[in-house]
């Protein structure tokens, strides 16, 4: 019995040992298989780097990472970005299987290669059309940006130039669409301006050949504020200047149209030798009104004799052109009597001064005068906005001094998207200083010609 028990014990011991060994074998075999799988997986793992232009990164990532997430899902990889010193591009790091990395690499390369090429182009447009291109509150330029997809920038520099630069950035197609839209606005603006100009320049019927006698000199155009409305602005041309303290305005309005007609009529009449022979002058005196040619444009104008003197044995007259304000010297033999009906229009030149400023020093420098001429577009017939800001008793250019005071003017260029105060610009450039107690209020774009009145000369 004891021997049987011993045999069973040995047998069971051997069986337990075999079972344990078997289990240990199975466990070791499993670890070996996992290690083999891990080795195989690691041998298929890859990390790749792709250089991506910085301007493409945002598009590649997409809104809230939508693009890069899609690329990761399609390739089964992990994608992120990093910077590397000395390299302008962003480094795109791809991690995953060899096949997955290759798929992600192709997706990213295709995205980069299919990006549109962005360019930049300058478009110059007339300064007077800039306000139309921008629109009220930027409405028009935002519409052009939306329709074209291009980025537009109006360059606010070189304010004295007759044209403005617009920088257009985008693809070639976007730039072409934006240019086309801008050119349409400019064309419409110029057509509207031409309609207005043609309407303004339309001639009145000519006076009959025999006109009633004029017994006195024409009245002088004046400007004066309506009581209680001194801030009203009105459109003007700066027709001539000596300096910022002495220049001449013409009011933009029906009288300007009549003056254009008068000049054309006088030019046609006095260009004929037979007509000039009927208006010869034997003697000239200070204060006489004459018909005189302006040697720079060969047109005939009304002028007043300021003085006469001899120059190289020839009698010469210093003239004041009563409708423009400039002066010139001509031989007396080239001056003619004014036909009486040519005196029907008021003298249009209004002598003024910039109200708020004085020169730096005792007199205006040549640089200050040049800058004022540039800002006010003297004799260029570009509209400016003016506002009366007081009066002063000054010696006028006229041969016979008038008793009325000279108006002080605030002058603005409102043809651009930002109003330009001429006096402020001269101070900013160091050419002028503000008078003590000057009215330094900002200007308004509101313009009116209702504050123009006519008073007789004295």
DOKESE-218226 format. One record per residue (C-alpha): x, y, z. Coordinates in nm, 2 decimals. Example, Ala and Ser with C-alpha at 12.3 -4.5 7.8 and 13.67 -1.06 7.14 Angstrom:
% DOKESE-218226
<xx->1.23&yy->-0.45&zz->0.78>
<xx->1.37&yy->-0.11&zz->0.71>
END
This chain:
% DOKESE-218226
<xx->0.00&yy->0.00&zz->0.00>
<xx->0.28&yy->0.23&zz->0.10>
<xx->0.45&yy->0.16&zz->-0.24>
<xx->0.13&yy->0.24&zz->-0.43>
<xx->0.10&yy->0.57&zz->-0.24>
<xx->0.46&yy->0.66&zz->-0.31>
<xx->0.42&yy->0.58&zz->-0.68>
<xx->0.11&yy->0.81&zz->-0.70>
<xx->0.30&yy->1.09&zz->-0.53>
<xx->0.59&yy->1.06&zz->-0.77>
<xx->0.35&yy->1.05&zz->-1.06>
<xx->0.15&yy->1.35&zz->-0.95>
<xx->0.48&yy->1.54&zz->-0.88>
<xx->0.59&yy->1.47&zz->-1.23>
<xx->0.26&yy->1.57&zz->-1.37>
<xx->0.26&yy->1.90&zz->-1.18>
<xx->0.61&yy->1.97&zz->-1.30>
<xx->0.51&yy->1.90&zz->-1.66>
<xx->0.20&yy->2.13&zz->-1.64>
<xx->0.40&yy->2.41&zz->-1.49>
<xx->0.66&yy->2.37&zz->-1.76>
<xx->0.40&yy->2.36&zz->-2.02>
<xx->0.24&yy->2.68&zz->-1.89>
<xx->0.58&yy->2.85&zz->-1.87>
<xx->0.65&yy->2.75&zz->-2.23>
<xx->0.33&yy->2.90&zz->-2.34>
<xx->0.39&yy->3.22&zz->-2.16>
<xx->0.74&yy->3.25&zz->-2.30>
<xx->0.61&yy->3.17&zz->-2.64>
<xx->0.36&yy->3.46&zz->-2.61>
<xx->0.62&yy->3.71&zz->-2.50>
<xx->0.84&yy->3.60&zz->-2.79>
<xx->0.55&yy->3.65&zz->-3.04>
<xx->0.47&yy->4.00&zz->-2.89>
<xx->0.84&yy->4.10&zz->-2.91>
<xx->0.85&yy->3.98&zz->-3.27>
<xx->0.54&yy->4.18&zz->-3.36>
<xx->0.68&yy->4.49&zz->-3.18>
<xx->1.01&yy->4.44&zz->-3.37>
<xx->0.82&yy->4.41&zz->-3.70>
<xx->0.61&yy->4.72&zz->-3.62>
<xx->0.92&yy->4.92&zz->-3.52>
<xx->1.10&yy->4.82&zz->-3.84>
<xx->0.80&yy->4.96&zz->-4.03>
<xx->0.78&yy->5.29&zz->-3.83>
<xx->0.91&yy->5.61&zz->-4.01>
<xx->0.95&yy->5.98&zz->-3.94>
<xx->0.96&yy->6.22&zz->-4.24>
<xx->1.02&yy->6.60&zz->-4.27>
<xx->0.88&yy->6.83&zz->-4.53>
<xx->0.97&yy->7.20&zz->-4.58>
<xx->0.65&yy->7.41&zz->-4.61>
<xx->0.65&yy->7.78&zz->-4.71>
<xx->0.53&yy->7.99&zz->-4.42>
<xx->0.26&yy->8.15&zz->-4.63>
<xx->0.11&yy->7.81&zz->-4.70>
<xx->0.11&yy->7.67&zz->-4.35>
<xx->-0.22&yy->7.84&zz->-4.24>
<xx->-0.40&yy->7.70&zz->-4.55>
<xx->-0.24&yy->7.36&zz->-4.50>
<xx->-0.36&yy->7.33&zz->-4.14>
<xx->-0.71&yy->7.46&zz->-4.24>
<xx->-0.98&yy->7.62&zz->-4.03>
<xx->-0.96&yy->7.46&zz->-3.68>
<xx->-0.71&yy->7.21&zz->-3.82>
<xx->-0.96&yy->7.05&zz->-4.06>
<xx->-0.71&yy->6.99&zz->-4.35>
<xx->-0.43&yy->6.85&zz->-4.14>
<xx->-0.68&yy->6.62&zz->-3.95>
<xx->-0.81&yy->6.49&zz->-4.29>
<xx->-0.45&yy->6.42&zz->-4.40>
<xx->-0.38&yy->6.23&zz->-4.08>
<xx->-0.70&yy->6.02&zz->-4.11>
<xx->-0.62&yy->5.93&zz->-4.47>
<xx->-0.26&yy->5.84&zz->-4.40>
<xx->-0.29&yy->5.70&zz->-4.05>
<xx->0.00&yy->5.92&zz->-3.94>
<xx->0.07&yy->6.20&zz->-3.69>
<xx->0.16&yy->6.54&zz->-3.84>
<xx->0.29&yy->6.85&zz->-3.66>
<xx->0.50&yy->7.16&zz->-3.74>
<xx->0.82&yy->7.30&zz->-3.59>
<xx->1.07&yy->7.58&zz->-3.66>
<xx->1.43&yy->7.52&zz->-3.73>
<xx->1.70&yy->7.79&zz->-3.69>
<xx->1.84&yy->7.91&zz->-4.02>
<xx->1.55&yy->7.79&zz->-4.23>
<xx->1.28&yy->8.02&zz->-4.35>
<xx->1.02&yy->7.75&zz->-4.41>
<xx->0.82&yy->7.56&zz->-4.15>
<xx->0.92&yy->7.20&zz->-4.09>
<xx->0.63&yy->6.96&zz->-4.12>
<xx->0.70&yy->6.64&zz->-3.93>
<xx->0.52&yy->6.32&zz->-4.03>
<xx->0.53&yy->6.01&zz->-3.81>
<xx->0.38&yy->5.67&zz->-3.89>
<xx->0.42&yy->5.36&zz->-4.10>
<xx->0.63&yy->5.38&zz->-4.42>
<xx->0.32&yy->5.36&zz->-4.63>
<xx->0.13&yy->5.61&zz->-4.42>
<xx->0.42&yy->5.86&zz->-4.43>
<xx->0.44&yy->5.83&zz->-4.81>
<xx->0.07&yy->5.89&zz->-4.84>
<xx->0.09&yy->6.20&zz->-4.61>
<xx->0.39&yy->6.33&zz->-4.80>
<xx->0.21&yy->6.31&zz->-5.13>
<xx->-0.10&yy->6.48&zz->-4.99>
<xx->0.11&yy->6.77&zz->-4.85>
<xx->0.32&yy->6.81&zz->-5.17>
<xx->0.01&yy->6.81&zz->-5.38>
<xx->-0.14&yy->7.08&zz->-5.16>
<xx->0.18&yy->7.30&zz->-5.18>
<xx->0.21&yy->7.26&zz->-5.56>
<xx->-0.16&yy->7.35&zz->-5.61>
<xx->-0.14&yy->7.67&zz->-5.41>
<xx->-0.20&yy->7.98&zz->-5.63>
<xx->0.09&yy->8.22&zz->-5.70>
<xx->0.03&yy->8.56&zz->-5.53>
<xx->0.15&yy->8.87&zz->-5.70>
<xx->0.15&yy->9.25&zz->-5.63>
<xx->0.07&yy->9.52&zz->-5.89>
<xx->0.03&yy->9.90&zz->-5.87>
<xx->-0.26&yy->10.08&zz->-6.03>
<xx->-0.25&yy->10.46&zz->-6.06>
<xx->-0.58&yy->10.64&zz->-6.08>
<xx->-0.67&yy->11.02&zz->-6.09>
<xx->-0.68&yy->11.17&zz->-5.74>
<xx->-1.02&yy->11.31&zz->-5.81>
<xx->-1.16&yy->10.95&zz->-5.85>
<xx->-1.02&yy->10.81&zz->-5.53>
<xx->-1.33&yy->10.90&zz->-5.32>
<xx->-1.55&yy->10.72&zz->-5.57>
<xx->-1.33&yy->10.40&zz->-5.56>
<xx->-1.34&yy->10.41&zz->-5.17>
<xx->-1.70&yy->10.50&zz->-5.15>
<xx->-1.89&yy->10.62&zz->-4.84>
<xx->-1.75&yy->10.45&zz->-4.53>
<xx->-1.53&yy->10.23&zz->-4.75>
<xx->-1.84&yy->10.06&zz->-4.90>
<xx->-1.72&yy->10.05&zz->-5.26>
<xx->-1.36&yy->9.93&zz->-5.20>
<xx->-1.49&yy->9.66&zz->-4.97>
<xx->-1.73&yy->9.55&zz->-5.25>
<xx->-1.43&yy->9.53&zz->-5.49>
<xx->-1.23&yy->9.33&zz->-5.24>
<xx->-1.52&yy->9.09&zz->-5.19>
<xx->-1.59&yy->9.04&zz->-5.56>
<xx->-1.22&yy->9.00&zz->-5.67>
<xx->-1.07&yy->8.83&zz->-5.36>
<xx->-0.77&yy->9.07&zz->-5.39>
<xx->-0.63&yy->9.28&zz->-5.12>
<xx->-0.64&yy->9.66&zz->-5.19>
<xx->-0.44&yy->9.93&zz->-5.03>
<xx->-0.47&yy->10.30&zz->-5.12>
<xx->-0.13&yy->10.46&zz->-5.06>
<xx->-0.16&yy->10.79&zz->-4.88>
<xx->0.16&yy->10.96&zz->-4.99>
<xx->0.28&yy->11.22&zz->-5.24>
<xx->-0.04&yy->11.42&zz->-5.19>
<xx->0.07&yy->11.68&zz->-5.44>
<xx->0.06&yy->11.43&zz->-5.73>
<xx->-0.24&yy->11.43&zz->-5.97>
<xx->-0.28&yy->11.05&zz->-5.93>
<xx->-0.30&yy->10.80&zz->-5.64>
<xx->-0.14&yy->10.46&zz->-5.62>
<xx->-0.34&yy->10.15&zz->-5.53>
<xx->-0.15&yy->9.84&zz->-5.44>
<xx->-0.34&yy->9.52&zz->-5.55>
<xx->-0.23&yy->9.18&zz->-5.41>
<xx->-0.36&yy->8.84&zz->-5.50>
<xx->-0.35&yy->8.59&zz->-5.78>
<xx->-0.32&yy->8.70&zz->-6.14>
<xx->-0.69&yy->8.64&zz->-6.19>
<xx->-0.78&yy->8.83&zz->-5.87>
<xx->-0.57&yy->9.13&zz->-5.96>
<xx->-0.72&yy->9.14&zz->-6.31>
<xx->-1.08&yy->9.13&zz->-6.17>
<xx->-0.99&yy->9.41&zz->-5.92>
<xx->-0.83&yy->9.63&zz->-6.18>
<xx->-1.13&yy->9.59&zz->-6.41>
<xx->-1.37&yy->9.68&zz->-6.13>
<xx->-1.16&yy->9.99&zz->-6.03>
<xx->-1.13&yy->10.10&zz->-6.39>
<xx->-1.51&yy->10.08&zz->-6.43>
<xx->-1.55&yy->10.31&zz->-6.13>
<xx->-1.29&yy->10.55&zz->-6.26>
<xx->-1.45&yy->10.56&zz->-6.60>
<xx->-1.79&yy->10.63&zz->-6.46>
<xx->-1.65&yy->10.90&zz->-6.23>
<xx->-1.47&yy->11.07&zz->-6.52>
<xx->-1.78&yy->11.06&zz->-6.73>
<xx->-1.98&yy->11.22&zz->-6.45>
<xx->-1.71&yy->11.49&zz->-6.41>
<xx->-1.71&yy->11.55&zz->-6.79>
<xx->-2.09&yy->11.59&zz->-6.79>
<xx->-2.06&yy->11.84&zz->-6.51>
<xx->-1.77&yy->12.02&zz->-6.69>
<xx->-1.96&yy->12.03&zz->-7.02>
<xx->-2.26&yy->12.17&zz->-6.84>
<xx->-2.05&yy->12.43&zz->-6.66>
<xx->-1.87&yy->12.53&zz->-6.98>
<xx->-2.18&yy->12.56&zz->-7.19>
<xx->-2.18&yy->12.90&zz->-7.36>
<xx->-2.44&yy->13.16&zz->-7.32>
<xx->-2.58&yy->13.31&zz->-7.64>
<xx->-2.35&yy->13.58&zz->-7.77>
<xx->-2.44&yy->13.94&zz->-7.72>
<xx->-2.56&yy->14.13&zz->-8.02>
<xx->-2.30&yy->14.32&zz->-8.22>
<xx->-2.43&yy->14.66&zz->-8.10>
<xx->-2.43&yy->14.66&zz->-7.72>
<xx->-2.56&yy->14.92&zz->-7.49>
<xx->-2.30&yy->15.16&zz->-7.35>
<xx->-2.15&yy->15.07&zz->-7.01>
<xx->-2.10&yy->15.39&zz->-6.81>
<xx->-1.92&yy->15.25&zz->-6.51>
<xx->-1.67&yy->14.97&zz->-6.43>
<xx->-1.80&yy->14.63&zz->-6.35>
<xx->-1.86&yy->14.54&zz->-5.99>
<xx->-1.61&yy->14.31&zz->-5.81>
<xx->-1.71&yy->13.96&zz->-5.71>
<xx->-1.70&yy->13.93&zz->-5.33>
<xx->-1.76&yy->13.66&zz->-5.07>
<xx->-1.93&yy->13.72&zz->-4.74>
<xx->-2.10&yy->13.48&zz->-4.49>
<xx->-2.47&yy->13.46&zz->-4.44>
<xx->-2.55&yy->13.60&zz->-4.09>
<xx->-2.53&yy->13.31&zz->-3.84>
<xx->-2.37&yy->13.07&zz->-4.10>
<xx->-2.01&yy->13.18&zz->-4.10>
<xx->-1.89&yy->12.82&zz->-4.11>
<xx->-2.04&yy->12.75&zz->-4.45>
<xx->-1.78&yy->12.63&zz->-4.71>
<xx->-1.78&yy->12.70&zz->-5.08>
<xx->-1.59&yy->12.57&zz->-5.38>
<xx->-1.31&yy->12.78&zz->-5.53>
<xx->-1.02&yy->12.78&zz->-5.77>
<xx->-0.69&yy->12.94&zz->-5.66>
<xx->-0.62&yy->13.14&zz->-5.98>
<xx->-0.30&yy->13.32&zz->-5.88>
<xx->-0.07&yy->13.38&zz->-5.58>
<xx->0.21&yy->13.58&zz->-5.45>
<xx->0.24&yy->13.39&zz->-5.12>
<xx->0.01&yy->13.23&zz->-4.86>
<xx->-0.08&yy->13.58&zz->-4.73>
<xx->-0.17&yy->13.71&zz->-5.08>
<xx->-0.35&yy->13.50&zz->-5.33>
<xx->-0.66&yy->13.51&zz->-5.55>
<xx->-0.97&yy->13.29&zz->-5.57>
<xx->-1.24&yy->13.24&zz->-5.82>
<xx->-1.58&yy->13.11&zz->-5.71>
<xx->-1.68&yy->12.78&zz->-5.87>
<xx->-2.03&yy->12.84&zz->-6.02>
<xx->-2.22&yy->13.01&zz->-6.30>
<xx->-1.99&yy->13.31&zz->-6.30>
<xx->-1.70&yy->13.09&zz->-6.37>
<xx->-1.88&yy->12.95&zz->-6.67>
<xx->-1.96&yy->13.30&zz->-6.79>
<xx->-1.59&yy->13.40&zz->-6.76>
<xx->-1.48&yy->13.10&zz->-6.97>
<xx->-1.73&yy->13.21&zz->-7.24>
<xx->-1.61&yy->13.57&zz->-7.21>
<xx->-1.24&yy->13.47&zz->-7.26>
<xx->-1.32&yy->13.26&zz->-7.56>
<xx->-1.53&yy->13.54&zz->-7.71>
<xx->-1.26&yy->13.80&zz->-7.65>
<xx->-0.99&yy->13.57&zz->-7.79>
<xx->-1.18&yy->13.52&zz->-8.11>
<xx->-1.25&yy->13.89&zz->-8.15>
<xx->-0.91&yy->14.03&zz->-8.07>
<xx->-0.72&yy->13.77&zz->-8.27>
<xx->-0.85&yy->13.94&zz->-8.58>
<xx->-0.63&yy->14.23&zz->-8.70>
<xx->-0.92&yy->14.43&zz->-8.84>
<xx->-1.09&yy->14.42&zz->-8.50>
<xx->-0.78&yy->14.53&zz->-8.31>
<xx->-0.74&yy->14.82&zz->-8.55>
<xx->-1.07&yy->14.96&zz->-8.43>
<xx->-0.96&yy->14.97&zz->-8.06>
<xx->-0.62&yy->15.13&zz->-8.07>
<xx->-0.52&yy->15.34&zz->-7.77>
<xx->-0.33&yy->15.66&zz->-7.80>
<xx->-0.26&yy->15.70&zz->-7.43>
<xx->-0.26&yy->15.48&zz->-7.13>
<xx->-0.30&yy->15.59&zz->-6.77>
<xx->-0.29&yy->15.41&zz->-6.43>
<xx->-0.63&yy->15.25&zz->-6.37>
<xx->-0.73&yy->15.21&zz->-6.73>
<xx->-0.90&yy->14.88&zz->-6.83>
<xx->-0.77&yy->14.72&zz->-7.15>
<xx->-0.78&yy->14.40&zz->-7.35>
<xx->-0.45&yy->14.22&zz->-7.31>
<xx->-0.31&yy->13.89&zz->-7.43>
<xx->-0.16&yy->13.65&zz->-7.17>
<xx->0.17&yy->13.55&zz->-7.33>
<xx->0.17&yy->13.20&zz->-7.17>
<xx->-0.16&yy->13.08&zz->-7.33>
<xx->-0.21&yy->13.34&zz->-7.61>
<xx->-0.57&yy->13.41&zz->-7.50>
<xx->-0.71&yy->13.76&zz->-7.44>
<xx->-0.82&yy->13.88&zz->-7.10>
<xx->-0.94&yy->14.19&zz->-6.92>
<xx->-0.66&yy->14.38&zz->-6.74>
<xx->-0.61&yy->14.69&zz->-6.54>
<xx->-0.30&yy->14.92&zz->-6.59>
<xx->-0.11&yy->14.94&zz->-6.26>
<xx->0.16&yy->15.17&zz->-6.40>
<xx->0.35&yy->15.26&zz->-6.72>
<xx->0.72&yy->15.30&zz->-6.76>
<xx->0.99&yy->15.29&zz->-7.03>
<xx->1.20&yy->14.98&zz->-7.08>
<xx->1.46&yy->14.97&zz->-7.36>
<xx->1.31&yy->15.29&zz->-7.51>
<xx->0.97&yy->15.12&zz->-7.53>
<xx->0.67&yy->15.22&zz->-7.32>
<xx->0.56&yy->14.93&zz->-7.11>
<xx->0.25&yy->14.88&zz->-6.89>
<xx->0.24&yy->14.66&zz->-6.58>
<xx->-0.09&yy->14.49&zz->-6.59>
<xx->-0.32&yy->14.33&zz->-6.33>
<xx->-0.55&yy->14.06&zz->-6.48>
<xx->-0.88&yy->14.15&zz->-6.30>
<xx->-1.04&yy->13.80&zz->-6.34>
<xx->-0.74&yy->13.60&zz->-6.22>
<xx->-0.52&yy->13.81&zz->-6.00>
<xx->-0.18&yy->13.76&zz->-6.17>
<xx->0.03&yy->14.04&zz->-6.32>
<xx->0.25&yy->14.08&zz->-6.63>
<xx->0.43&yy->14.35&zz->-6.83>
<xx->0.34&yy->14.41&zz->-7.20>
<xx->0.43&yy->14.69&zz->-7.45>
<xx->0.16&yy->14.95&zz->-7.45>
<xx->0.13&yy->14.91&zz->-7.83>
<xx->0.00&yy->14.56&zz->-7.77>
<xx->-0.29&yy->14.67&zz->-7.55>
<xx->-0.63&yy->14.76&zz->-7.68>
<xx->-0.95&yy->14.93&zz->-7.57>
<xx->-1.21&yy->14.69&zz->-7.42>
<xx->-1.52&yy->14.65&zz->-7.62>
<xx->-1.80&yy->14.78&zz->-7.40>
<xx->-1.99&yy->14.46&zz->-7.38>
<xx->-1.68&yy->14.28&zz->-7.25>
<xx->-1.74&yy->14.47&zz->-6.93>
<xx->-2.07&yy->14.31&zz->-6.86>
<xx->-1.93&yy->14.05&zz->-6.61>
<xx->-1.81&yy->14.13&zz->-6.26>
<xx->-1.43&yy->14.11&zz->-6.21>
<xx->-1.38&yy->13.75&zz->-6.08>
<xx->-1.05&yy->13.76&zz->-5.89>
<xx->-1.10&yy->13.78&zz->-5.52>
<xx->-0.79&yy->13.87&zz->-5.32>
<xx->-0.75&yy->13.66&zz->-5.00>
<xx->-0.50&yy->13.55&zz->-4.73>
<xx->-0.47&yy->13.23&zz->-4.52>
<xx->-0.63&yy->13.33&zz->-4.20>
<xx->-0.47&yy->13.11&zz->-3.94>
<xx->-0.10&yy->13.13&zz->-4.01>
<xx->0.20&yy->13.36&zz->-4.04>
<xx->0.54&yy->13.29&zz->-4.20>
<xx->0.83&yy->13.17&zz->-4.00>
<xx->1.03&yy->13.49&zz->-3.98>
<xx->0.94&yy->13.82&zz->-4.14>
<xx->0.86&yy->13.69&zz->-4.49>
<xx->0.76&yy->13.38&zz->-4.67>
<xx->1.05&yy->13.16&zz->-4.79>
<xx->1.06&yy->13.04&zz->-5.15>
<xx->1.01&yy->12.68&zz->-5.02>
<xx->0.70&yy->12.79&zz->-4.83>
<xx->0.56&yy->12.96&zz->-5.15>
<xx->0.64&yy->12.66&zz->-5.36>
<xx->0.47&yy->12.43&zz->-5.11>
<xx->0.16&yy->12.65&zz->-5.10>
<xx->0.14&yy->12.66&zz->-5.48>
<xx->0.16&yy->12.28&zz->-5.48>
<xx->-0.11&yy->12.23&zz->-5.21>
<xx->-0.35&yy->12.48&zz->-5.36>
<xx->-0.31&yy->12.38&zz->-5.72>
<xx->-0.26&yy->12.74&zz->-5.84>
<xx->-0.41&yy->12.80&zz->-6.19>
<xx->-0.46&yy->12.42&zz->-6.23>
<xx->-0.84&yy->12.46&zz->-6.20>
<xx->-0.87&yy->12.20&zz->-5.93>
<xx->-1.16&yy->12.26&zz->-5.69>
<xx->-1.08&yy->12.34&zz->-5.33>
<xx->-1.31&yy->12.41&zz->-5.04>
<xx->-1.29&yy->12.75&zz->-4.86>
<xx->-1.43&yy->12.90&zz->-4.55>
<xx->-1.42&yy->13.26&zz->-4.44>
<xx->-1.23&yy->13.31&zz->-4.11>
<xx->-1.22&yy->13.69&zz->-4.06>
<xx->-1.12&yy->14.00&zz->-4.25>
<xx->-0.82&yy->14.23&zz->-4.26>
<xx->-0.75&yy->14.57&zz->-4.41>
<xx->-0.46&yy->14.52&zz->-4.65>
<xx->-0.32&yy->14.71&zz->-4.94>
<xx->-0.47&yy->14.55&zz->-5.26>
<xx->-0.31&yy->14.50&zz->-5.59>
<xx->-0.57&yy->14.71&zz->-5.77>
<xx->-0.45&yy->15.04&zz->-5.91>
<xx->-0.73&yy->15.22&zz->-5.73>
<xx->-0.75&yy->15.07&zz->-5.38>
<xx->-1.09&yy->14.95&zz->-5.28>
<xx->-1.24&yy->15.03&zz->-4.94>
<xx->-1.36&yy->14.68&zz->-4.86>
<xx->-1.15&yy->14.45&zz->-4.64>
<xx->-0.96&yy->14.14&zz->-4.76>
<xx->-1.12&yy->13.81&zz->-4.65>
<xx->-0.91&yy->13.57&zz->-4.44>
<xx->-0.97&yy->13.21&zz->-4.57>
<xx->-0.93&yy->12.86&zz->-4.44>
<xx->-0.85&yy->12.65&zz->-4.75>
<xx->-0.90&yy->12.27&zz->-4.78>
<xx->-0.83&yy->12.01&zz->-5.04>
<xx->-1.13&yy->11.77&zz->-5.02>
<xx->-1.06&yy->11.57&zz->-5.34>
<xx->-0.89&yy->11.28&zz->-5.16>
<xx->-1.02&yy->11.03&zz->-4.90>
<xx->-0.88&yy->11.25&zz->-4.62>
<xx->-0.93&yy->11.63&zz->-4.61>
<xx->-0.61&yy->11.84&zz->-4.63>
<xx->-0.60&yy->12.17&zz->-4.44>
<xx->-0.35&yy->12.38&zz->-4.64>
<xx->-0.26&yy->12.59&zz->-4.34>
<xx->-0.20&yy->12.29&zz->-4.12>
<xx->0.02&yy->12.13&zz->-4.39>
<xx->0.24&yy->12.44&zz->-4.41>
<xx->0.28&yy->12.45&zz->-4.03>
<xx->0.36&yy->12.07&zz->-4.02>
<xx->0.63&yy->12.13&zz->-4.29>
<xx->0.79&yy->12.40&zz->-4.07>
<xx->0.71&yy->12.68&zz->-4.32>
<xx->0.45&yy->12.86&zz->-4.10>
<xx->0.33&yy->12.92&zz->-3.75>
<xx->-0.02&yy->12.95&zz->-3.61>
<xx->-0.14&yy->13.29&zz->-3.51>
<xx->-0.23&yy->13.33&zz->-3.15>
<xx->-0.60&yy->13.27&zz->-3.10>
<xx->-0.65&yy->13.10&zz->-3.44>
<xx->-0.96&yy->12.90&zz->-3.50>
<xx->-0.81&yy->12.55&zz->-3.52>
<xx->-1.14&yy->12.36&zz->-3.55>
<xx->-1.14&yy->12.07&zz->-3.79>
<xx->-1.30&yy->12.13&zz->-4.12>
<xx->-1.62&yy->11.99&zz->-4.26>
<xx->-1.68&yy->11.85&zz->-4.60>
<xx->-2.00&yy->12.04&zz->-4.63>
<xx->-1.97&yy->12.29&zz->-4.91>
<xx->-2.20&yy->12.56&zz->-5.02>
<xx->-2.21&yy->12.85&zz->-5.26>
<xx->-2.50&yy->13.01&zz->-5.09>
<xx->-2.27&yy->13.24&zz->-4.90>
<xx->-2.15&yy->13.43&zz->-5.21>
<xx->-2.27&yy->13.78&zz->-5.25>
<xx->-2.19&yy->14.06&zz->-5.48>
<xx->-2.11&yy->14.41&zz->-5.37>
<xx->-2.02&yy->14.71&zz->-5.58>
<xx->-1.67&yy->14.84&zz->-5.59>
<xx->-1.60&yy->15.17&zz->-5.43>
END
